[in-house]
Structures are given as C-alpha cells and as structure tokens.
Amino acid sequence: MVNVTRSLWSTPVRFTENVMMSKPTKKAFPLRLDPALYAAIERVAAADFRSANAQVEVLLREALAKRGVKVGISETPKRGRPPAKQGEK
C-alpha cells in the first residue's frame, strides 16, 4: 500500500510501508532568479548540453573555486539494478 501526502508547497511525496526511503542525493531548495538571468543560464546550459539546474551547479562550483573555496564531490548514487544476493536468481 502506498500513501501519498501533499503539502501546499511541494510535489507529492510517496512513502511505502515497511520500506525506509533513502536520503535524497541533493539538497532541494527554491531559488528566485531574475528572468533575464535564468534565460542566460538556459542558453549556456543548452550550449553545454546540460539542464539549467546542472548549469547553476557548475557555475556555483566555478565561482567557489575562483574564491579558493574547496568543495568536495559527493558520491554519486549507483544506477541500475542492484546485484543479486548470493543464492537468489
């Protein structure tokens, strides 16, 4: 059975009984941008074959590096089906 809860400020969140949800891999937060700035980010992102979100992340990392701030790279989640446990098919 799946329960869906909805708040006024977010998209639906799904919880499954007896299954713990893993932590999100990235921190989500609202960001208000000037429309002209967002349009410029979209243009640059399209030229680099990235999403606007990925382009914002790249720009932030570049700006922090320019200031001498070291930012570690988080472990990326493994994609695909997890390997079968021994004895299972």
C-alpha positions as CSV (number, residue, x, y, z in Angstrom):
1,M,0.0,0.0,0.0
2,V,1.3,3.4,-0.9
3,N,0.3,6.6,1.0
4,V,0.7,9.9,-0.8
5,T,0.9,13.1,1.2
6,R,0.8,16.5,-0.3
7,S,1.7,19.9,1.2
8,L,0.8,23.2,-0.3
9,W,4.5,23.9,-1.1
10,S,5.8,20.7,-2.6
11,T,5.2,17.9,-5.0
12,P,3.7,14.7,-3.7
13,V,5.9,12.5,-1.6
14,R,5.4,8.8,-1.7
15,F,6.0,6.5,1.3
16,T,5.8,2.8,1.2
17,E,5.0,0.7,4.3
18,N,7.9,-1.2,5.8
19,V,10.4,0.5,3.4
20,M,12.7,3.2,4.5
21,M,13.2,5.9,1.9
22,S,16.9,6.7,1.2
23,K,18.2,10.2,1.8
24,P,17.9,12.5,-1.2
25,T,21.2,12.8,-3.0
26,K,20.9,16.5,-3.5
27,K,19.6,19.3,-1.4
28,A,16.5,20.9,-2.9
29,F,15.5,24.5,-2.2
30,P,13.6,27.2,-4.0
31,L,15.7,29.8,-5.8
32,R,14.3,33.1,-7.2
33,L,16.1,34.4,-10.2
34,D,15.7,37.4,-12.4
35,P,14.0,36.1,-15.6
36,A,16.8,37.5,-17.8
37,L,19.4,35.8,-15.7
38,Y,17.6,32.5,-15.9
39,A,17.3,32.9,-19.7
40,A,21.0,33.4,-19.9
41,I,21.6,30.3,-17.8
42,E,19.3,28.3,-20.0
43,R,21.2,29.4,-23.1
44,V,24.6,28.5,-21.7
45,A,23.2,25.2,-20.4
46,A,21.8,24.3,-23.8
47,A,25.2,25.1,-25.4
48,D,26.9,22.7,-22.9
49,F,24.1,20.0,-23.3
50,R,23.2,20.5,-19.6
51,S,20.0,21.2,-17.7
52,A,19.6,24.7,-16.2
53,N,19.9,23.1,-12.8
54,A,23.2,21.4,-13.6
55,Q,24.5,24.6,-15.1
56,V,23.7,26.5,-11.9
57,E,25.6,23.9,-10.0
58,V,28.6,24.2,-12.4
59,L,28.6,28.0,-12.1
60,L,28.4,27.9,-8.3
61,R,31.3,25.4,-8.2
62,E,33.4,27.6,-10.6
63,A,32.7,30.7,-8.5
64,L,33.6,29.0,-5.3
65,A,36.8,27.6,-6.8
66,K,37.7,31.1,-8.0
67,R,37.4,32.3,-4.4
68,G,39.6,29.5,-3.2
69,V,36.8,27.5,-1.5
70,K,37.3,23.8,-1.8
71,V,34.1,21.8,-2.4
72,G,34.3,18.0,-2.2
73,I,32.4,16.0,-4.7
74,S,29.7,13.8,-3.2
75,E,29.5,10.2,-4.1
76,T,27.1,9.7,-6.9
77,P,24.3,7.1,-6.5
78,K,24.8,3.9,-8.3
79,R,22.5,3.5,-11.2
80,G,20.7,0.4,-12.4
81,R,19.5,-2.7,-10.7
82,P,21.5,-3.7,-7.6
83,P,23.4,-7.0,-7.8
84,A,21.5,-10.1,-6.8
85,K,22.3,-11.5,-3.4
86,Q,24.0,-14.8,-3.3
87,G,21.5,-17.7,-3.6
88,E,18.8,-15.5,-5.3
89,K,18.1,-15.6,-9.0
